[in-house]
Amino acid sequence: MPNMTTIQTQPYITPPGKIDFPFTYVFDGTGLTDGQAYQDIQVPLQGDSDFILRHICGVNSVSTKFSYKNPSREYAMGNISTGVTFPNNWPVLPEKLYAINRAIYFNLYDVSRAFTACGGTPIYNSYIGFFGVKRFDKSAIDLYDTQYDYRVLPQAYSYSLTLSVSNPHFSAGTDVNPPLRQYQAMDRYDFQLLSIEIAQPGSTTPLTTNDFMITLYDSKNHQLSNLPLKAPWINFARNSPSAAPSHQAVWPTPPIVYPGGSTIIFDITSQLCSTSLPQSYNIVFNGLWRIPV
């Protein structure tokens, strides 16, 4: 029998004295020019924490080829003169730590923006999401966590969303409508949000088109992204247990805890033309009740 090497792994643990907060830095590529190449584009960090990059979504909605840089400003992968073609979701392994006040640098080699036709003015869906966590000193951010001993029980909250004929992407001309604030009330127990599923009523398949974008807040009103996130990026819904979500979504990671009696607040930004409305959706917040023991 050949010699076998045993690889030992340990569960991921946030370093002592630190706390991780799920966060996504979004690059808005809607203003780029198709067919052009762009070097050393920056997504600046917000200046409040280090950022741990864990996966990248949406490159193929902005450009056919892409490369990005490590925190050291060296190229992380691929041919630096041509880049590589990215899938819906590119895992960053091992994860990369970008220090506070730094930026994520990347190149686009052949811009080709995704869009939805809407008369003479297209609705561009060309964004790149850099998913990971902000890492804070525990004293630097006020995050809620359960204050009692508990056992867990699976729980889901189903929210009905309707984008009516008065909720197109454009309000007039090229003016964009403001986001729509939404609220999902919690029950009496703390709720640990693990994932979000999005589908249309009566549909047997998850939503894969970018009908809207979403900005989620924690119970302390902290945003989980600098810009709204495309719905397919975070949609955990699947056709069957064997069929993974279109973007292999696992979000938010780590989970967010909402106190019993609080509210999940989220903003919806319509990406639909007026001729495609109205549309309805089921948004399911999956997670765990934390029941006192």
Long-range contacts (C-beta under 8 A, 24 or more apart in sequence): 14-135, 15-135, 17-137, 17-138, 18-135, 18-136, 18-137, 18-138, 19-135, 19-136, 19-137, 19-138, 19-141, 19-143, 20-52, 20-133, 20-134, 20-135, 20-136, 20-254, 21-49, 21-133, 21-134, 21-135, 21-136, 21-141, 21-143, 21-218, 21-222, 21-224, 22-132, 22-133, 22-224, 22-251, 22-252, 22-253, 22-254, 22-256, 23-51, 23-132, 23-133, 23-134, 23-224, 23-225, 24-129, 24-130, 24-131, 24-132, 24-224, 24-225, 24-226, 24-229, 25-51, 25-104, 25-129, 25-130, 25-225, 25-226, 26-127, 26-128, 26-129, 26-130, 26-225, 26-226, 26-227, 26-228, 26-229, 27-62, 27-106, 27-127, 27-128, 27-129, 27-130, 28-126, 28-127, 28-227, 29-61, 29-62, 29-63, 29-108, 29-111, 29-113, 29-124, 29-126, 29-127, 29-128, 30-113, 30-124, 30-126, 30-127, 32-62, 32-108, 32-111, 32-113, 32-126, 33-111, 34-111, 34-112, 34-113, 35-110, 35-111, 35-112, 36-111, 37-107, 37-108, 37-109, 37-110, 37-111, 38-107, 38-108, 38-111, 39-107, 40-105, 40-107, 41-105, 41-106, 41-107, 41-108, 42-103, 42-104, 42-105, 43-103, 43-104, 43-106, 43-130, 44-102, 44-103, 45-98, 45-100, 45-101, 45-102, 45-103, 45-104, 46-226, 47-100, 47-101, 48-100, 48-134, 48-136, 48-140, 49-100, 49-134, 49-135, 49-136, 49-140, 49-141, 50-97, 50-98, 50-99, 50-100, 50-134, 50-135, 51-97, 51-98, 51-104, 51-132, 51-133, 51-134, 51-135, 52-95, 52-96, 52-97, 52-98, 52-132, 52-133, 52-134, 52-135, 53-92, 53-95, 53-96, 53-97, 53-98, 53-104, 53-130, 53-131, 53-132, 54-91, 54-92, 54-95, 54-131, 54-132, 54-133, 54-253, 55-89, 55-90, 55-91, 55-92, 55-131, 55-132, 56-86, 56-89, 56-90, 56-92, 56-128, 56-129, 56-130, 56-131, 57-88, 57-89, 57-90, 57-128, 57-129, 57-131, 57-230, 57-233, 57-247, 58-88, 58-126, 58-127, 58-128, 58-129, 58-230, 58-233, 59-86, 59-90, 59-128, 60-85, 60-86, 60-87, 60-88, 60-114, 61-113, 61-114, 61-125, 61-126, 61-127, 61-128, 61-230, 62-108, 62-111, 62-112, 62-113, 62-114, 62-126, 62-127, 62-128, 63-108, 63-109, 63-110, 63-111, 63-112, 64-109, 64-110, 64-112, 65-108, 65-109, 65-110, 66-106, 66-107, 66-108, 66-109, 67-106, 67-107, 67-109, 68-104, 68-105, 68-106, 68-107, 69-104, 69-105, 69-106, 70-96, 71-96, 71-97, 71-98, 71-99, 71-102, 73-105, 80-107, 82-109, 83-107, 83-108, 83-109, 88-232, 88-246, 88-247, 88-248, 89-247, 89-248, 89-249, 92-132, 95-132, 97-135, 104-130, 114-210, 116-210, 116-271, 116-272, 116-273, 117-273, 118-169, 118-170, 118-273, 118-274, 118-275, 119-273, 121-170, 121-173, 121-174, 123-169, 123-170, 123-271, 123-272, 123-273, 125-210, 125-230, 125-271, 127-227, 127-230, 129-225, 129-229, 129-230, 129-233, 131-233, 131-251, 133-253, 133-254, 141-222, 142-220, 143-218, 143-220, 143-222, 144-218, 144-219, 144-220, 144-257, 144-258, 144-259, 145-257, 146-190, 146-257, 146-290, 148-290, 148-292, 149-292, 149-293, 150-190, 150-290, 150-291, 150-292, 150-293, 151-290, 151-291, 151-293, 152-192, 152-288, 152-289, 152-290, 152-291, 153-288, 153-289, 153-291, 154-286, 154-287, 154-288, 154-289, 155-187, 155-189, 155-191, 155-287, 155-288, 155-289, 156-284, 156-285, 156-286, 156-287, 157-184, 157-186, 157-191, 157-264, 157-284, 157-285, 158-282, 158-283, 158-284, 158-285, 159-184, 159-282, 159-283, 159-284, 159-285, 160-201, 160-280, 160-281, 160-282, 160-283, 161-212, 161-268, 161-280, 161-281, 161-282, 161-283, 162-278, 162-279, 162-280, 162-281, 163-211, 163-212, 163-268, 163-270, 163-272, 163-277, 163-278, 163-279, 163-280, 163-281, 164-277, 164-278, 165-274, 165-277, 165-278, 167-270, 167-272, 167-277, 168-270, 168-272, 168-273, 168-274, 168-277, 169-269, 169-270, 169-271, 169-272, 169-273, 170-273, 170-274, 176-269, 177-269, 177-270, 179-215, 179-228, 179-267, 179-268, 179-269, 180-267, 180-268, 180-269, 180-270, 181-265, 181-267, 182-265, 182-266, 182-267, 182-268, 183-263, 183-264, 183-265, 184-263, 184-264, 184-266, 184-285, 185-263, 186-258, 186-259, 186-260, 186-261, 186-262, 186-263, 186-264, 187-260, 187-261, 187-289, 188-260, 188-261, 189-260, 189-289, 189-290, 189-291, 189-292, 190-257, 190-258, 190-259, 190-260, 190-289, 190-290, 191-257, 191-258, 191-260, 191-285, 191-287, 191-288, 191-289, 191-290, 192-255, 192-256, 192-257, 192-287, 192-288, 192-289, 192-290, 193-252, 193-255, 193-256, 193-257, 193-258, 193-264, 193-285, 193-286, 193-287, 194-255, 194-286, 194-287, 194-288, 195-236, 195-249, 195-250, 195-251, 195-286, 195-287, 196-234, 196-235, 196-236, 196-249, 196-251, 196-283, 196-284, 196-285, 196-286, 197-235, 197-236, 197-237, 197-282, 197-283, 197-284, 197-286, 198-231, 198-234, 198-235, 198-237, 198-281, 198-282, 198-283, 198-284, 199-237, 199-281, 199-282, 200-279, 200-280, 200-281, 200-282, 201-280, 201-281, 201-282, 204-239, 205-239, 206-235, 206-237, 206-238, 206-239, 206-245, 206-246, 207-231, 207-232, 207-235, 207-237, 207-281, 208-232, 208-235, 208-246, 210-271, 211-270, 211-271, 211-272, 211-279, 211-281, 212-268, 212-269, 212-270, 212-271, 212-272, 212-281, 213-268, 213-269, 213-271, 214-266, 214-267, 214-268, 214-269, 215-266, 215-267, 215-269, 216-252, 216-256, 216-264, 216-265, 216-266, 217-264, 217-265, 217-266, 218-256, 218-258, 219-256, 219-257, 219-258, 219-259, 219-262, 221-265, 224-252, 224-256, 228-267, 228-269, 236-286, 237-284, 255-287, 257-290
